């Protein structure tokens, strides 16, 4: 099998920087409109809509050259510069946002998805990181990306390799869609019962000032013990690399359960802060910078200081409390300090957030409804992880020609 060494620039139609801050201001964003993809939205090789920004039609027309086409590759221009995503038909017409770089492959020279897979190789990510500029924060530019080395075989071989890896991607995507549908089912019932107040027997319950009779407001701290995470000394190498998950905000994105964490602690490291251990079924909420992400712990773990967690007094409140936390992002933004640059919801403010709490029998009914839903979410999450791990083991072997097709 003959492979040629090319640069990304040689097989691309264009490599373009997203609009600068002077072209797209904070005041231009709106709740509705066309999505604008930022570095934070590039997750696991795809684009997440979880907290995506949007702009109105007038801005899209003004920024026409930054529109995304299916098959474009988006890179984070600063920070985690190894992060990139492949765009699908869904993202066609969206905008490449500030902080991103858009790569458009020449389809006569290479298969876009094959190039994307090449860019996922550990050595390619390492090359990008090593050639990025900046001492405090890494930065990429079009010149650096243009020089990224890419090994390409003939186009038919590229397509065969893509078809093999795409089969794993399809399994991953199917599980992701299943998880989304299950989450939506739990969210719909929560909204119907506890927001729209169409709960079983609502016709016979008086509502005063928007609160049904028998319902009360409870502070977060009344649901359980609030724990603010902490990072063990990073200078102690013996504290890291063990079997205890150490949850940080990147681990929470797009997940209900943090099955895999970028960092882990040894027992020695975790025991330096024994009061930070979180048992299974703890509800984990991001409260600094990216606020309002919510996970449920499935095993004993710890988190860093950007996260407040609640060890519930009663697990019968688990799914009700989880869904309540999922709905308070706007409130968290409002109670945070230093909002101009970074939202920071400290332990006191988080603990005092009030949640409208219905009668216990309604909470029990809701949790019973949710139990099989979240069990299936966990099963699908594990299946998705297995597919990802299998794909990631196969990818470098296919991308290097070690396995012929």
Helices and strands as residue ranges (DSSP letters): E 4-7, G 8-11, E 12-17, G 26-28, E 29-30, E 34-37, G 39-41, E 42-43, E 46-47, E 53-55, H 57-62, G 64-66, E 73-76, E 84-86, G 89-91, E 95-96, E 100-105, H 112-119, H 122-131, H 142-146, E 149-152, H 155-190, I 191-195, G 202-204, E 207-208, E 211-212, E 216-219, H 220-223, E 224-228, G 237-239, E 240-247, H 249-252, E 263-265, H 267-270, G 271-276, E 283-286, E 294-296, E 301-303, E 307-312, G 315-317, H 318-326, H 329-335, H 347-351, E 354-357, H 360-399
